[in-house]
Amino acid sequence: MIISGRAADGAVEAIETKENDQVLGVQWHPEFLYDTMPEEFDLFKDFVARATKYAKK
């Protein structure tokens, strides 16, 4: 696992792995932030894209 995101206080907020593109974990609620930070919705778009790619295998 690699740390791919931290909070301002240094707490780990996101992890992922290079070995498997289906693994991504976040420790916040992007669904509550999309109206003030639209880039948060990118997490959901990425999830759907990965799931679609996986389903086609």
C-alpha distance matrix in Angstrom:
0.0 3.8 6.8 9.2 12.0 14.1 17.5 20.5 20.4 17.0 15.4 11.8 12.8 10.1 6.4 5.6 4.8 7.8 8.8 9.9 11.5 12.3 9.1 9.3 10.0 12.6 14.7 18.0 20.7 21.0 23.9 25.9 25.5 26.3 30.0 29.6 26.4 26.7 23.5 21.7 23.2 21.2 18.2 20.7 22.1 18.7 18.1 21.6 21.3 18.2 20.1 23.2 21.8 20.4 23.8 25.7 24.1
3.8 0.0 3.8 6.1 9.2 11.4 15.1 17.8 18.1 14.5 13.6 10.2 11.2 8.6 5.6 5.5 5.8 8.0 10.4 11.7 12.3 13.7 10.6 9.8 10.4 12.1 14.1 17.1 20.0 19.9 23.1 24.9 24.0 24.8 28.4 27.6 24.4 24.9 21.5 20.0 22.0 19.8 17.3 20.2 21.4 18.2 18.2 21.9 21.3 18.7 21.1 24.0 22.6 21.8 25.3 26.9 25.7
6.8 3.8 0.0 3.8 5.8 7.7 11.3 14.1 14.4 11.0 10.2 6.8 8.0 6.0 4.6 6.7 8.6 11.0 13.8 14.5 14.4 15.4 12.1 10.1 9.7 10.2 11.6 14.3 17.5 17.6 21.0 22.3 21.3 22.5 25.9 24.8 21.7 22.6 19.4 17.9 20.3 18.5 16.1 19.3 20.9 18.0 18.2 22.0 21.8 19.7 22.0 25.0 24.0 23.5 26.8 28.7 27.9
9.2 6.1 3.8 0.0 3.8 7.1 10.7 13.4 14.7 11.8 11.3 8.2 7.8 5.3 5.2 6.7 9.2 11.0 14.3 14.5 13.4 14.6 11.9 9.3 9.4 9.3 11.4 13.3 16.0 15.3 18.9 20.3 18.8 19.6 23.0 21.9 18.6 19.3 15.9 14.8 17.2 15.2 13.2 16.7 18.0 15.2 16.1 19.7 19.4 17.8 20.4 23.1 22.3 22.3 25.6 27.2 26.8
12.0 9.2 5.8 3.8 0.0 3.8 7.0 9.9 11.5 9.1 8.6 6.2 5.2 4.5 6.9 9.5 12.6 14.7 17.8 17.6 16.3 17.0 14.2 11.0 9.8 8.2 9.4 10.7 13.6 13.2 17.0 17.8 16.2 17.5 20.7 19.2 16.2 17.5 14.6 13.1 16.1 14.9 13.0 16.5 18.2 16.2 16.9 20.6 20.8 19.6 22.0 24.7 24.4 24.5 27.5 29.4 29.3
14.1 11.4 7.7 7.1 3.8 0.0 3.8 6.6 7.7 5.4 5.4 4.5 4.9 6.7 9.3 12.5 15.6 17.9 20.9 20.9 19.9 20.3 17.2 14.0 12.1 9.9 9.5 10.7 14.0 14.3 18.1 18.1 16.6 18.7 21.5 19.6 17.0 19.1 16.5 15.0 18.3 17.6 15.8 19.2 21.3 19.5 20.1 23.7 24.2 23.1 25.2 28.1 28.0 27.9 30.8 32.9 32.9
17.5 15.1 11.3 10.7 7.0 3.8 0.0 3.8 5.3 5.2 5.3 6.5 6.1 9.2 12.4 15.7 19.0 21.5 24.4 24.1 22.9 22.9 19.9 16.5 14.1 11.1 9.6 9.8 13.0 13.6 17.2 16.5 15.0 17.6 20.0 17.7 15.7 18.4 16.5 14.8 18.4 18.4 16.9 20.0 22.3 21.2 21.7 25.1 26.0 25.2 27.1 30.0 30.3 30.3 32.9 35.2 35.4
20.5 17.8 14.1 13.4 9.9 6.6 3.8 0.0 3.8 5.5 7.5 9.7 9.9 12.8 15.8 19.0 22.1 24.3 27.4 27.4 26.1 26.4 23.5 20.0 17.8 14.8 13.3 13.0 15.9 16.3 19.8 18.6 16.7 19.4 21.2 18.5 16.7 19.8 18.1 17.0 20.7 20.9 19.8 23.0 25.1 24.1 25.0 28.3 29.1 28.5 30.6 33.3 33.5 33.7 36.4 38.5 38.8
20.4 18.1 14.4 14.7 11.5 7.7 5.3 3.8 0.0 3.8 5.7 9.1 10.4 13.7 16.3 19.9 22.8 25.3 28.1 28.3 27.5 27.6 24.3 21.1 18.5 15.8 13.7 14.0 17.3 18.4 21.8 20.5 19.2 22.2 24.1 21.5 20.0 23.0 21.4 19.9 23.5 23.7 22.2 25.2 27.6 26.5 26.9 30.4 31.3 30.4 32.2 35.2 35.3 35.2 37.9 40.2 40.3
17.0 14.5 11.0 11.8 9.1 5.4 5.2 5.5 3.8 0.0 3.8 6.4 8.7 11.4 13.5 16.9 19.5 22.0 24.8 25.2 24.7 25.0 21.7 18.7 16.4 14.3 12.7 14.0 17.5 18.5 22.1 21.5 20.2 22.8 25.1 22.9 20.8 23.4 21.3 19.7 23.2 22.9 21.1 24.3 26.6 24.9 25.3 29.0 29.6 28.3 30.3 33.4 33.2 32.9 35.8 38.0 37.8
15.4 13.6 10.2 11.3 8.6 5.4 5.3 7.5 5.7 3.8 0.0 3.8 6.2 9.4 11.5 15.2 18.1 21.0 23.4 23.5 23.1 22.9 19.4 16.5 13.7 11.6 9.6 11.4 15.1 16.7 20.0 19.6 18.9 21.6 24.2 22.4 20.4 22.9 20.8 18.7 21.9 21.8 19.5 22.4 25.1 23.4 23.3 27.0 28.0 26.5 28.1 31.4 31.4 30.8 33.6 36.0 35.8
11.8 10.2 6.8 8.2 6.2 4.5 6.5 9.7 9.1 6.4 3.8 0.0 3.8 6.0 7.7 11.4 14.3 17.3 19.7 19.7 19.3 19.2 15.7 12.9 10.3 8.8 7.8 10.4 14.1 15.3 18.8 19.1 18.4 20.7 23.7 22.3 19.9 21.8 19.4 17.1 20.1 19.6 17.0 19.9 22.4 20.4 20.2 24.0 24.8 23.1 24.8 28.1 27.9 27.2 30.1 32.5 32.1
12.8 11.2 8.0 7.8 5.2 4.9 6.1 9.9 10.4 8.7 6.2 3.8 0.0 3.8 7.1 10.6 14.1 17.2 19.6 18.9 17.9 17.5 14.2 10.9 8.1 5.6 4.8 6.9 10.5 11.6 15.0 15.5 14.9 17.0 20.1 19.0 16.6 18.3 16.1 13.6 16.4 16.2 13.5 16.4 19.0 17.4 17.1 20.8 21.9 20.5 22.1 25.3 25.5 25.0 27.7 30.1 30.2
10.1 8.6 6.0 5.3 4.5 6.7 9.2 12.8 13.7 11.4 9.4 6.0 3.8 0.0 3.8 7.0 10.6 13.6 16.0 15.2 14.1 13.9 10.8 7.4 5.5 4.3 6.2 8.6 11.5 11.7 15.1 16.5 15.7 17.1 20.6 19.9 17.0 18.0 15.2 12.9 15.3 14.3 11.4 14.4 16.7 14.5 14.3 18.1 18.8 17.2 19.0 22.2 22.0 21.6 24.5 26.7 26.6
6.4 5.6 4.6 5.2 6.9 9.3 12.4 15.8 16.3 13.5 11.5 7.7 7.1 3.8 0.0 3.8 7.1 10.4 12.5 12.0 11.7 11.7 8.3 5.9 5.2 6.6 8.9 11.9 14.6 14.8 17.8 19.6 19.1 20.1 23.7 23.3 20.3 20.8 17.8 15.7 17.5 16.0 13.0 15.7 17.6 14.8 14.4 18.2 18.5 16.2 18.1 21.3 20.7 19.9 23.0 25.2 24.6
5.6 5.5 6.7 6.7 9.5 12.5 15.7 19.0 19.9 16.9 15.2 11.4 10.6 7.0 3.8 0.0 3.8 6.9 9.0 8.4 8.1 8.7 5.6 4.5 6.3 8.9 12.0 14.6 16.7 16.4 19.2 21.5 20.9 21.3 25.0 24.9 21.7 21.6 18.4 16.6 17.8 15.7 12.8 15.3 16.6 13.3 12.9 16.5 16.2 13.6 15.7 18.8 17.7 16.9 20.3 22.1 21.3
4.8 5.8 8.6 9.2 12.6 15.6 19.0 22.1 22.8 19.5 18.1 14.3 14.1 10.6 7.1 3.8 0.0 3.8 5.4 5.9 7.0 8.5 6.2 7.2 9.7 12.6 15.6 18.3 20.4 20.0 22.6 25.1 24.5 24.7 28.4 28.4 25.0 24.7 21.3 19.9 20.8 18.3 15.6 17.9 18.7 15.1 14.7 18.0 17.2 14.1 16.3 19.2 17.4 16.4 20.0 21.5 20.0
7.8 8.0 11.0 11.0 14.7 17.9 21.5 24.3 25.3 22.0 21.0 17.3 17.2 13.6 10.4 6.9 3.8 0.0 3.8 5.7 6.6 9.5 8.6 10.0 13.0 15.7 18.9 21.4 23.2 22.3 24.9 27.5 26.6 26.4 30.1 30.0 26.5 25.8 22.3 21.4 22.1 19.1 17.0 19.3 19.3 15.5 15.8 18.7 17.1 14.1 16.8 19.1 16.7 16.1 19.9 20.7 19.1
8.8 10.4 13.8 14.3 17.8 20.9 24.4 27.4 28.1 24.8 23.4 19.7 19.6 16.0 12.5 9.0 5.4 3.8 0.0 3.8 6.7 9.1 8.7 11.3 14.3 17.6 20.7 23.4 25.1 24.5 26.7 29.6 29.1 28.8 32.5 32.8 29.3 28.5 25.1 24.0 24.3 21.5 19.1 20.8 20.9 17.2 16.8 19.3 17.8 14.4 16.5 18.8 16.2 14.9 18.6 19.4 17.2
9.9 11.7 14.5 14.5 17.6 20.9 24.1 27.4 28.3 25.2 23.5 19.7 18.9 15.2 12.0 8.4 5.9 5.7 3.8 0.0 3.8 5.4 5.9 9.1 12.4 15.9 19.2 21.6 22.9 22.2 24.1 27.2 26.9 26.4 30.2 30.8 27.5 26.4 23.3 21.9 21.8 19.1 16.6 17.8 18.0 14.4 13.5 15.9 14.6 11.0 12.8 15.3 13.0 11.4 15.1 16.3 14.4
11.5 12.3 14.4 13.4 16.3 19.9 22.9 26.1 27.5 24.7 23.1 19.3 17.9 14.1 11.7 8.1 7.0 6.6 6.7 3.8 0.0 3.8 5.5 7.7 11.5 14.4 18.1 20.0 20.8 19.6 21.4 24.6 24.1 23.3 27.0 27.7 24.4 23.0 19.9 18.8 18.5 15.6 13.3 14.6 14.4 10.7 10.3 12.7 11.1 7.8 10.3 12.6 10.5 9.8 13.5 14.7 13.6
12.3 13.7 15.4 14.6 17.0 20.3 22.9 26.4 27.6 25.0 22.9 19.2 17.5 13.9 11.7 8.7 8.5 9.5 9.1 5.4 3.8 0.0 3.8 6.6 9.9 13.2 16.7 18.5 19.1 18.2 19.6 22.9 23.0 22.3 26.0 27.1 24.1 22.7 20.0 18.3 17.7 15.4 12.6 13.1 13.6 10.3 8.6 11.0 10.5 6.8 8.1 11.2 10.0 8.4 11.7 13.7 12.9
9.1 10.6 12.1 11.9 14.2 17.2 19.9 23.5 24.3 21.7 19.4 15.7 14.2 10.8 8.3 5.6 6.2 8.6 8.7 5.9 5.5 3.8 0.0 3.8 6.8 10.4 13.7 16.1 17.2 16.9 18.7 21.7 21.8 21.7 25.5 26.2 23.2 22.5 19.7 17.6 17.7 15.7 12.5 13.7 14.9 11.7 10.0 13.2 13.2 9.9 11.2 14.5 13.7 12.1 15.2 17.5 16.6
9.3 9.8 10.1 9.3 11.0 14.0 16.5 20.0 21.1 18.7 16.5 12.9 10.9 7.4 5.9 4.5 7.2 10.0 11.3 9.1 7.7 6.6 3.8 0.0 3.8 6.9 10.4 12.6 13.9 13.5 15.7 18.4 18.3 18.5 22.3 22.7 19.7 19.3 16.5 14.2 14.8 13.1 9.7 11.5 13.3 10.3 9.1 12.7 13.2 10.7 12.3 15.6 15.3 14.4 17.3 19.7 19.4
10.0 10.4 9.7 9.4 9.8 12.1 14.1 17.8 18.5 16.4 13.7 10.3 8.1 5.5 5.2 6.3 9.7 13.0 14.3 12.4 11.5 9.9 6.8 3.8 0.0 3.8 6.9 9.5 11.2 11.8 14.1 16.4 16.6 17.5 21.2 21.4 18.8 19.0 16.6 13.7 14.9 14.0 10.4 12.2 14.8 12.5 11.0 14.7 15.9 13.8 14.8 18.3 18.5 17.5 20.0 22.7 22.6
12.6 12.1 10.2 9.3 8.2 9.9 11.1 14.8 15.8 14.3 11.6 8.8 5.6 4.3 6.6 8.9 12.6 15.7 17.6 15.9 14.4 13.2 10.4 6.9 3.8 0.0 3.8 5.8 8.0 8.8 11.6 13.3 13.4 14.7 18.3 18.2 15.8 16.5 14.4 11.3 13.1 12.9 9.5 11.7 14.6 13.1 12.1 15.7 17.2 15.8 16.9 20.2 20.8 20.2 22.5 25.2 25.5
14.7 14.1 11.6 11.4 9.4 9.5 9.6 13.3 13.7 12.7 9.6 7.8 4.8 6.2 8.9 12.0 15.6 18.9 20.7 19.2 18.1 16.7 13.7 10.4 6.9 3.8 0.0 3.8 7.1 9.2 11.9 12.6 13.1 15.3 18.5 18.1 16.2 17.7 16.1 12.8 15.0 15.5 12.4 14.3 17.6 16.5 15.4 18.8 20.6 19.4 20.2 23.5 24.4 23.6 25.8 28.6 28.9
18.0 17.1 14.3 13.3 10.7 10.7 9.8 13.0 14.0 14.0 11.4 10.4 6.9 8.6 11.9 14.6 18.3 21.4 23.4 21.6 20.0 18.5 16.1 12.6 9.5 5.8 3.8 0.0 3.8 6.2 8.9 9.0 9.5 12.1 15.0 14.6 13.1 14.8 13.9 10.4 12.8 14.1 11.5 13.2 16.5 16.2 15.4 18.5 20.6 20.0 20.8 23.8 25.0 24.7 26.6 29.4 30.1
20.7 20.0 17.5 16.0 13.6 14.0 13.0 15.9 17.3 17.5 15.1 14.1 10.5 11.5 14.6 16.7 20.4 23.2 25.1 22.9 20.8 19.1 17.2 13.9 11.2 8.0 7.1 3.8 0.0 3.8 5.3 5.6 7.1 9.4 12.2 12.6 11.7 12.9 12.8 9.0 10.6 12.8 10.6 11.3 14.8 15.4 14.4 16.9 19.4 19.4 19.7 22.5 24.3 24.2 25.5 28.4 29.6
21.0 19.9 17.6 15.3 13.2 14.3 13.6 16.3 18.4 18.5 16.7 15.3 11.6 11.7 14.8 16.4 20.0 22.3 24.5 22.2 19.6 18.2 16.9 13.5 11.8 8.8 9.2 6.2 3.8 0.0 3.8 5.3 5.1 6.3 9.7 10.2 8.7 9.3 9.1 5.3 7.0 9.2 7.7 8.6 11.8 12.7 12.5 14.8 17.0 17.5 18.2 20.6 22.3 22.8 24.2 26.7 28.2
23.9 23.1 21.0 18.9 17.0 18.1 17.2 19.8 21.8 22.1 20.0 18.8 15.0 15.1 17.8 19.2 22.6 24.9 26.7 24.1 21.4 19.6 18.7 15.7 14.1 11.6 11.9 8.9 5.3 3.8 0.0 3.8 5.5 5.8 8.6 10.5 9.9 9.9 10.8 7.4 7.2 10.4 9.2 8.6 11.8 13.6 12.8 14.3 17.1 18.0 18.1 20.2 22.5 23.0 23.8 26.4 28.3
25.9 24.9 22.3 20.3 17.8 18.1 16.5 18.6 20.5 21.5 19.6 19.1 15.5 16.5 19.6 21.5 25.1 27.5 29.6 27.2 24.6 22.9 21.7 18.4 16.4 13.3 12.6 9.0 5.6 5.3 3.8 0.0 3.8 6.0 7.5 8.7 9.2 10.4 12.0 8.9 9.8 13.1 12.3 12.2 15.2 17.0 16.5 18.1 20.8 21.7 21.9 24.0 26.3 26.7 27.6 30.3 32.0
25.5 24.0 21.3 18.8 16.2 16.6 15.0 16.7 19.2 20.2 18.9 18.4 14.9 15.7 19.1 20.9 24.5 26.6 29.1 26.9 24.1 23.0 21.8 18.3 16.6 13.4 13.1 9.5 7.1 5.1 5.5 3.8 0.0 3.8 5.6 5.6 5.5 7.4 8.9 6.5 8.3 11.3 11.4 12.0 14.5 16.2 16.6 18.3 20.4 21.5 22.3 24.2 26.2 27.0 28.2 30.5 32.3
26.3 24.8 22.5 19.6 17.5 18.7 17.6 19.4 22.2 22.8 21.6 20.7 17.0 17.1 20.1 21.3 24.7 26.4 28.8 26.4 23.3 22.3 21.7 18.5 17.5 14.7 15.3 12.1 9.4 6.3 5.8 6.0 3.8 0.0 3.8 5.5 4.9 4.5 6.8 5.2 5.5 9.0 10.0 10.1 11.9 14.1 15.0 16.1 18.0 19.7 20.6 22.0 24.0 25.3 26.3 28.4 30.5
30.0 28.4 25.9 23.0 20.7 21.5 20.0 21.2 24.1 25.1 24.2 23.7 20.1 20.6 23.7 25.0 28.4 30.1 32.5 30.2 27.0 26.0 25.5 22.3 21.2 18.3 18.5 15.0 12.2 9.7 8.6 7.5 5.6 3.8 0.0 3.8 5.7 5.9 9.3 8.7 8.8 12.2 13.7 13.5 14.9 17.5 18.4 19.1 21.1 23.1 23.9 25.0 27.2 28.7 29.4 31.3 33.7
29.6 27.6 24.8 21.9 19.2 19.6 17.7 18.5 21.5 22.9 22.4 22.3 19.0 19.9 23.3 24.9 28.4 30.0 32.8 30.8 27.7 27.1 26.2 22.7 21.4 18.2 18.1 14.6 12.6 10.2 10.5 8.7 5.6 5.5 3.8 0.0 3.8 6.2 9.0 8.9 10.4 13.2 14.7 15.5 16.9 18.9 20.2 21.4 23.0 24.8 25.9 27.2 29.1 30.6 31.7 33.6 35.6
26.4 24.4 21.7 18.6 16.2 17.0 15.7 16.7 20.0 20.8 20.4 19.9 16.6 17.0 20.3 21.7 25.0 26.5 29.3 27.5 24.4 24.1 23.2 19.7 18.8 15.8 16.2 13.1 11.7 8.7 9.9 9.2 5.5 4.9 5.7 3.8 0.0 3.8 5.5 5.8 8.1 10.1 11.7 13.2 14.4 15.9 17.6 19.1 20.3 21.9 23.5 24.8 26.3 27.9 29.3 31.1 32.9
26.7 24.9 22.6 19.3 17.5 19.1 18.4 19.8 23.0 23.4 22.9 21.8 18.3 18.0 20.8 21.6 24.7 25.8 28.5 26.4 23.0 22.7 22.5 19.3 19.0 16.5 17.7 14.8 12.9 9.3 9.9 10.4 7.4 4.5 5.9 6.2 3.8 0.0 3.8 5.3 5.7 7.7 10.2 11.0 11.5 13.6 15.5 16.4 17.5 19.6 21.1 22.0 23.6 25.5 26.7 28.2 30.4
23.5 21.5 19.4 15.9 14.6 16.5 16.5 18.1 21.4 21.3 20.8 19.4 16.1 15.2 17.8 18.4 21.3 22.3 25.1 23.3 19.9 20.0 19.7 16.5 16.6 14.4 16.1 13.9 12.8 9.1 10.8 12.0 8.9 6.8 9.3 9.0 5.5 3.8 0.0 3.8 5.3 5.4 7.9 9.9 10.1 11.2 13.6 15.1 15.6 17.3 19.4 20.5 21.6 23.4 25.1 26.5 28.3
21.7 20.0 17.9 14.8 13.1 15.0 14.8 17.0 19.9 19.7 18.7 17.1 13.6 12.9 15.7 16.6 19.9 21.4 24.0 21.9 18.8 18.3 17.6 14.2 13.7 11.3 12.8 10.4 9.0 5.3 7.4 8.9 6.5 5.2 8.7 8.9 5.8 5.3 3.8 0.0 3.8 5.3 5.9 7.8 9.5 10.5 11.9 13.8 15.1 16.3 17.9 19.6 20.9 22.2 23.9 25.7 27.4
23.2 22.0 20.3 17.2 16.1 18.3 18.4 20.7 23.5 23.2 21.9 20.1 16.4 15.3 17.5 17.8 20.8 22.1 24.3 21.8 18.5 17.7 17.7 14.8 14.9 13.1 15.0 12.8 10.6 7.0 7.2 9.8 8.3 5.5 8.8 10.4 8.1 5.7 5.3 3.8 0.0 3.8 5.3 5.4 6.5 8.7 10.0 11.1 12.6 14.5 15.6 16.9 18.7 20.2 21.4 23.2 25.2
21.2 19.8 18.5 15.2 14.9 17.6 18.4 20.9 23.7 22.9 21.8 19.6 16.2 14.3 16.0 15.7 18.3 19.1 21.5 19.1 15.6 15.4 15.7 13.1 14.0 12.9 15.5 14.1 12.8 9.2 10.4 13.1 11.3 9.0 12.2 13.2 10.1 7.7 5.4 5.3 3.8 0.0 3.8 5.4 5.0 6.0 8.4 9.9 10.3 12.1 14.0 15.1 16.3 18.1 19.7 21.2 23.0
18.2 17.3 16.1 13.2 13.0 15.8 16.9 19.8 22.2 21.1 19.5 17.0 13.5 11.4 13.0 12.8 15.6 17.0 19.1 16.6 13.3 12.6 12.5 9.7 10.4 9.5 12.4 11.5 10.6 7.7 9.2 12.3 11.4 10.0 13.7 14.7 11.7 10.2 7.9 5.9 5.3 3.8 0.0 3.8 5.5 5.1 6.1 8.8 9.9 10.5 12.2 14.2 15.3 16.4 18.2 20.2 21.6
20.7 20.2 19.3 16.7 16.5 19.2 20.0 23.0 25.2 24.3 22.4 19.9 16.4 14.4 15.7 15.3 17.9 19.3 20.8 17.8 14.6 13.1 13.7 11.5 12.2 11.7 14.3 13.2 11.3 8.6 8.6 12.2 12.0 10.1 13.5 15.5 13.2 11.0 9.9 7.8 5.4 5.4 3.8 0.0 3.8 5.3 5.0 6.3 8.6 9.8 10.5 12.2 14.2 15.2 16.3 18.5 20.4
22.1 21.4 20.9 18.0 18.2 21.3 22.3 25.1 27.6 26.6 25.1 22.4 19.0 16.7 17.6 16.6 18.7 19.3 20.9 18.0 14.4 13.6 14.9 13.3 14.8 14.6 17.6 16.5 14.8 11.8 11.8 15.2 14.5 11.9 14.9 16.9 14.4 11.5 10.1 9.5 6.5 5.0 5.5 3.8 0.0 3.8 5.4 5.2 6.2 8.7 9.9 10.6 12.3 14.2 15.3 16.8 19.0
18.7 18.2 18.0 15.2 16.2 19.5 21.2 24.1 26.5 24.9 23.4 20.4 17.4 14.5 14.8 13.3 15.1 15.5 17.2 14.4 10.7 10.3 11.7 10.3 12.5 13.1 16.5 16.2 15.4 12.7 13.6 17.0 16.2 14.1 17.5 18.9 15.9 13.6 11.2 10.5 8.7 6.0 5.1 5.3 3.8 0.0 3.8 5.5 5.0 6.1 8.5 9.8 10.5 12.2 14.1 15.5 17.1
18.1 18.2 18.2 16.1 16.9 20.1 21.7 25.0 26.9 25.3 23.3 20.2 17.1 14.3 14.4 12.9 14.7 15.8 16.8 13.5 10.3 8.6 10.0 9.1 11.0 12.1 15.4 15.4 14.4 12.5 12.8 16.5 16.6 15.0 18.4 20.2 17.6 15.5 13.6 11.9 10.0 8.4 6.1 5.0 5.4 3.8 0.0 3.8 5.5 5.2 6.1 8.5 9.9 10.5 12.1 14.4 15.8
21.6 21.9 22.0 19.7 20.6 23.7 25.1 28.3 30.4 29.0 27.0 24.0 20.8 18.1 18.2 16.5 18.0 18.7 19.3 15.9 12.7 11.0 13.2 12.7 14.7 15.7 18.8 18.5 16.9 14.8 14.3 18.1 18.3 16.1 19.1 21.4 19.1 16.4 15.1 13.8 11.1 9.9 8.8 6.3 5.2 5.5 3.8 0.0 3.8 5.5 5.1 6.0 8.5 9.8 10.3 12.4 14.6
21.3 21.3 21.8 19.4 20.8 24.2 26.0 29.1 31.3 29.6 28.0 24.8 21.9 18.8 18.5 16.2 17.2 17.1 17.8 14.6 11.1 10.5 13.2 13.2 15.9 17.2 20.6 20.6 19.4 17.0 17.1 20.8 20.4 18.0 21.1 23.0 20.3 17.5 15.6 15.1 12.6 10.3 9.9 8.6 6.2 5.0 5.5 3.8 0.0 3.8 5.5 5.1 6.2 8.6 9.9 10.9 13.0
18.2 18.7 19.7 17.8 19.6 23.1 25.2 28.5 30.4 28.3 26.5 23.1 20.5 17.2 16.2 13.6 14.1 14.1 14.4 11.0 7.8 6.8 9.9 10.7 13.8 15.8 19.4 20.0 19.4 17.5 18.0 21.7 21.5 19.7 23.1 24.8 21.9 19.6 17.3 16.3 14.5 12.1 10.5 9.8 8.7 6.1 5.2 5.5 3.8 0.0 3.8 5.4 5.1 6.1 8.6 10.1 11.1
20.1 21.1 22.0 20.4 22.0 25.2 27.1 30.6 32.2 30.3 28.1 24.8 22.1 19.0 18.1 15.7 16.3 16.8 16.5 12.8 10.3 8.1 11.2 12.3 14.8 16.9 20.2 20.8 19.7 18.2 18.1 21.9 22.3 20.6 23.9 25.9 23.5 21.1 19.4 17.9 15.6 14.0 12.2 10.5 9.9 8.5 6.1 5.1 5.5 3.8 0.0 3.8 5.4 5.0 6.1 8.7 10.2
23.2 24.0 25.0 23.1 24.7 28.1 30.0 33.3 35.2 33.4 31.4 28.1 25.3 22.2 21.3 18.8 19.2 19.1 18.8 15.3 12.6 11.2 14.5 15.6 18.3 20.2 23.5 23.8 22.5 20.6 20.2 24.0 24.2 22.0 25.0 27.2 24.8 22.0 20.5 19.6 16.9 15.1 14.2 12.2 10.6 9.8 8.5 6.0 5.1 5.4 3.8 0.0 3.8 5.4 5.1 6.4 9.0
21.8 22.6 24.0 22.3 24.4 28.0 30.3 33.5 35.3 33.2 31.4 27.9 25.5 22.0 20.7 17.7 17.4 16.7 16.2 13.0 10.5 10.0 13.7 15.3 18.5 20.8 24.4 25.0 24.3 22.3 22.5 26.3 26.2 24.0 27.2 29.1 26.3 23.6 21.6 20.9 18.7 16.3 15.3 14.2 12.3 10.5 9.9 8.5 6.2 5.1 5.4 3.8 0.0 3.8 5.5 5.3 6.9
20.4 21.8 23.5 22.3 24.5 27.9 30.3 33.7 35.2 32.9 30.8 27.2 25.0 21.6 19.9 16.9 16.4 16.1 14.9 11.4 9.8 8.4 12.1 14.4 17.5 20.2 23.6 24.7 24.2 22.8 23.0 26.7 27.0 25.3 28.7 30.6 27.9 25.5 23.4 22.2 20.2 18.1 16.4 15.2 14.2 12.2 10.5 9.8 8.6 6.1 5.0 5.4 3.8 0.0 3.8 5.4 5.4
23.8 25.3 26.8 25.6 27.5 30.8 32.9 36.4 37.9 35.8 33.6 30.1 27.7 24.5 23.0 20.3 20.0 19.9 18.6 15.1 13.5 11.7 15.2 17.3 20.0 22.5 25.8 26.6 25.5 24.2 23.8 27.6 28.2 26.3 29.4 31.7 29.3 26.7 25.1 23.9 21.4 19.7 18.2 16.3 15.3 14.1 12.1 10.3 9.9 8.6 6.1 5.1 5.5 3.8 0.0 3.8 5.5
25.7 26.9 28.7 27.2 29.4 32.9 35.2 38.5 40.2 38.0 36.0 32.5 30.1 26.7 25.2 22.1 21.5 20.7 19.4 16.3 14.7 13.7 17.5 19.7 22.7 25.2 28.6 29.4 28.4 26.7 26.4 30.3 30.5 28.4 31.3 33.6 31.1 28.2 26.5 25.7 23.2 21.2 20.2 18.5 16.8 15.5 14.4 12.4 10.9 10.1 8.7 6.4 5.3 5.4 3.8 0.0 3.8
24.1 25.7 27.9 26.8 29.3 32.9 35.4 38.8 40.3 37.8 35.8 32.1 30.2 26.6 24.6 21.3 20.0 19.1 17.2 14.4 13.6 12.9 16.6 19.4 22.6 25.5 28.9 30.1 29.6 28.2 28.3 32.0 32.3 30.5 33.7 35.6 32.9 30.4 28.3 27.4 25.2 23.0 21.6 20.4 19.0 17.1 15.8 14.6 13.0 11.1 10.2 9.0 6.9 5.4 5.5 3.8 0.0
